[in-house]
């Protein structure tokens, strides 16, 4: 409840009021289950809203939506008003806060999307549960994507980029180190799990513009931005990393404002222990740095958890406004946590803080808030004020009114956009490479066909030449044979003629001889 420009949070021996000028010094709301942390959360949130400060809070149990609906006077509240807060019934008003409901899983509320590039390799490695080596490979993938201008928007972009880096691992090895197929395969398998948990819905575009969470309603009250996290909390790594991304984005986005009269924005981190479970020290150091410096950006951060021991000491030291509900100490470790929580307060001589922490009932708390000089006040045992909104979840018709009032944001974020990014760019490169490979194959086939044709033509020419040569040789042999035969025939004719001539000469000689002999003999005879 906003009173005199400060939030009246609880009532002890004196009122416990959170000064708006000290609200960006961060805070802690702690206590066992059922001790009243959600009521404290609602009282603070509606106080900031009434002061014109927009807030963000996650609804992990489904009852925070009651902030949109006015509360009602009950006998319990009436008695509290009279006995504790010195309020008369006419002095109490009930009203709902201006609420906007967001949803990372795209079910009820304005869709909340984040790009893979915005999430970054460090937080994404936490979501995927990667080892140090696998996180190193993921860092290489992001570096290669950045240097090549490849946008990582959704999971299919990251899958394509992992495959691309794996295919070109030898090219990047000398520059970035080894990218083993085993590490790439492990990351791809982890992506399947995230996809099954809704990653294909909340990784994408249009991505969240945080300035839409800094808005105020027409009546000047700050919007209470409620993240529907009832299902999201079942995947605690995704829930915790999204809230951490949001916190770091606030730090990166907002300008310095110094010590303002009131915060520009207040961020409630419910179930904060999920953020720090098995958190590597280097990431804890970054959270500490953000928590330290985001104050100067006008942002107040309030962690809500069961025990202060859930939060690392380095972070806990930055939380100056504290509301500690009851703690139960049944084990030595729990007793130690109670003593540690008690020791964090400026002691009040009126009571023993250690014992009080174990005696506090529902709605009671040990409260220490910063004064105007920025000093923690002496701890007060106090009863937390009741919220002016509804304690339980809002009715269906009230929620319908909330959804209708945020139609402009539904128009902005309702439809997912799948623009050209790493997946399409890599696929385009592969298509070009495939086309070039096809063209090269066709060229090789053409050259081979051409070579085979030329070889065939050469063989045919050589065969024709050989056939011509053989024909010519055959013709020459035939001519030579015919010449020999003619010569032989001529020789035979000559021989025949010679033999005839010789025979004729011989016959003539013999005839002459015979004639002479007869003549002579005849003569002689005569």
KACOR-V607463 format. One line per field, one symbol per residue. phi: phi as a letter, one per 30 degrees, with the letter a starting at -180 (. if undefined). psi: psi as a letter, one per 30 degrees, with the letter a starting at -180 (. if undefined). Layout:
phi=???
psi=???
This chain:
phi=.dbhibcdcabcdbdcbddddcdddiabbbldeicjdddeedddddddeddicdbbaccccicddeddbddbdbddddddeddcchcdeddcbcadcdcbccbdcicbjddcbbdedddiddddddddiddddddddddddddddddcicdccbdddddddddddddceddcddccjdcdeddddddddddddddddjddccclbdddcdddccdcdedjdddcdccdcdcdddcdddeddddddddddeddcdddbidcdaddabcccdhddddcdhdddddedddeddddcdedcicccbccadbeddceeddedccdcbbcddccbcbeddddddddddddcddcddacddddedcdcdicacbbbdddcicddddcdbcdddddcddddddddddddddddcddddddcdcdcbddbeeddddddddddddddddddddddddddddddddddddddddddddddddddddddddddddddddddddddddddddddddddddddddedddddddddddddd
psi=kkkhgljjeljbflkjkjkefgfggllkjlllkgfgeeeeeeeeefeeefggjklkkkjffgffffffkkakkleeeeeeeeeefhkleffkkkllljkkklkfggdkakkjkkleeeeleeeeeeefhlleeeeeeeeeeeeeeefghjkjeaefeeeeeeeeeeegeeefefefakjkeeeeeeeeeeeeeeefggffefjalklkjffffglllfgfkkkjjkjjgeeeffieeeeeeeeeeeeeeeefeklkfbjlfllfkkjkjlhfffefkhkkeeeeeeeeeeeeffefggkkkjkklekfffkkeeeeffjejkjjakkkjfleeeeeeeeeeefflkkjffljeeeeeffkakfllkkjlkafggkklkkkjlkklklfakeallleeeeeeeeefgeeeeeefekkkilkaeeeeeeeeeeeeeeeeeeeeeeeeeeeeeeeeeeeeeeeeeeeeeeeeeeeeeeeeeeeeeeeeeeeeeeeeeeeeeeeeeeeeeeeeeeeeeeeeeeeeeeef.
